[in-house]
Amino acid sequence: MNVTLAQRDMSMLAPLIGGRWAWCSCPFDENRRRYAERERHPGHYDAALLPELDEVLRTAEPLGLGEVLRVETDRDLDAVSLARSVLAAARLEQEG
């Protein structure tokens, strides 16, 4: 994975979302299982990325382009609380 390219591409979005990012994560084995079982358009090249998957999963981190809200996806998600957190952060930024 070309992190520099991803950072450049994603940095263009930062102003549109106020520099806040949701980083969804789960344990390594669960993440690998989900990746192997998903079905996406061949244009995503998932099969070509399989040899690199373990390394990508071990080293993946947010791109460092702003505030990160970490969401653990291996447990039930309280979507209302998550939405409130995001909205509260946006209000604080507007007031600041």
C-alpha positions as CSV (number, residue, x, y, z in Angstrom):
1,M,0.0,0.0,0.0
2,N,1.3,3.4,-0.9
3,V,0.8,5.4,2.3
4,T,2.2,8.6,0.8
5,L,-0.3,8.4,-2.1
6,A,-3.2,7.7,0.3
7,Q,-2.2,10.6,2.5
8,R,-2.1,13.0,-0.5
9,D,-5.5,11.8,-1.8
10,M,-7.2,11.8,1.6
11,S,-5.7,15.1,2.6
12,M,-7.8,16.7,-0.1
13,L,-10.9,15.6,1.8
14,A,-9.8,17.0,5.2
15,P,-11.2,20.5,4.7
16,L,-14.6,19.0,3.7
17,I,-14.9,17.0,6.9
18,G,-13.3,19.4,9.3
19,G,-10.2,17.3,9.7
20,R,-12.1,14.5,11.7
21,W,-11.7,10.9,10.8
22,A,-13.4,7.7,12.1
23,W,-10.9,4.8,12.4
24,C,-12.8,1.6,12.6
25,S,-10.9,-1.4,14.0
26,C,-11.2,-4.9,15.4
27,P,-8.9,-7.7,16.5
28,F,-6.4,-9.0,13.8
29,D,-8.1,-12.4,13.3
30,E,-11.6,-10.8,13.0
31,N,-10.3,-8.2,10.5
32,R,-8.6,-10.9,8.4
33,R,-11.8,-13.0,8.4
34,R,-13.9,-10.1,7.3
35,Y,-11.5,-9.2,4.5
36,A,-11.5,-12.8,3.2
37,E,-15.3,-13.2,3.3
38,R,-16.3,-9.9,1.7
39,E,-17.4,-9.6,-1.9
40,R,-16.5,-6.4,-3.7
41,H,-16.1,-5.2,-7.2
42,P,-13.0,-6.7,-8.8
43,G,-11.7,-3.1,-9.3
44,H,-10.7,-3.1,-5.7
45,Y,-8.0,-5.7,-6.4
46,D,-8.7,-7.5,-3.0
47,A,-7.2,-10.8,-4.3
48,A,-4.0,-9.0,-5.3
49,L,-3.6,-7.5,-1.9
50,L,-4.0,-10.8,0.0
51,P,-0.3,-11.5,0.1
52,E,0.3,-8.2,1.8
53,L,-2.8,-8.3,4.1
54,D,-1.1,-9.6,7.3
55,E,1.5,-6.8,7.2
56,V,-1.1,-4.1,6.3
57,L,-3.3,-5.2,9.2
58,R,-0.4,-5.3,11.7
59,T,0.9,-1.8,10.7
60,A,-2.3,0.0,9.7
61,E,-2.8,3.3,11.5
62,P,-4.8,6.5,10.8
63,L,-3.1,8.8,8.2
64,G,-2.5,11.5,10.7
65,L,-4.5,14.1,8.9
66,G,-6.6,15.4,11.9
67,E,-8.5,14.3,14.9
68,V,-9.3,10.6,15.0
69,L,-12.3,9.0,16.6
70,R,-11.6,5.3,17.2
71,V,-14.5,2.9,16.8
72,E,-14.1,-0.7,17.9
73,T,-16.3,-2.7,15.5
74,D,-16.0,-6.1,17.2
75,R,-18.7,-5.1,19.7
76,D,-22.1,-3.6,19.6
77,L,-22.0,0.0,18.5
78,D,-24.1,2.7,20.2
79,A,-24.7,4.7,17.1
80,V,-26.5,7.5,18.9
81,S,-23.6,8.1,21.3
82,L,-21.2,8.0,18.4
83,A,-23.2,10.6,16.5
84,R,-23.5,12.8,19.6
85,S,-19.7,12.6,20.0
86,V,-19.1,13.7,16.4
87,L,-21.7,16.5,16.6
88,A,-20.2,17.7,19.9
89,A,-16.7,17.9,18.4
90,A,-18.1,19.8,15.5
91,R,-19.8,22.3,17.8
92,L,-16.6,22.8,19.8
93,E,-14.7,23.5,16.7
94,Q,-17.3,26.1,15.5
95,E,-17.3,27.8,18.9
96,G,-13.5,27.7,19.3
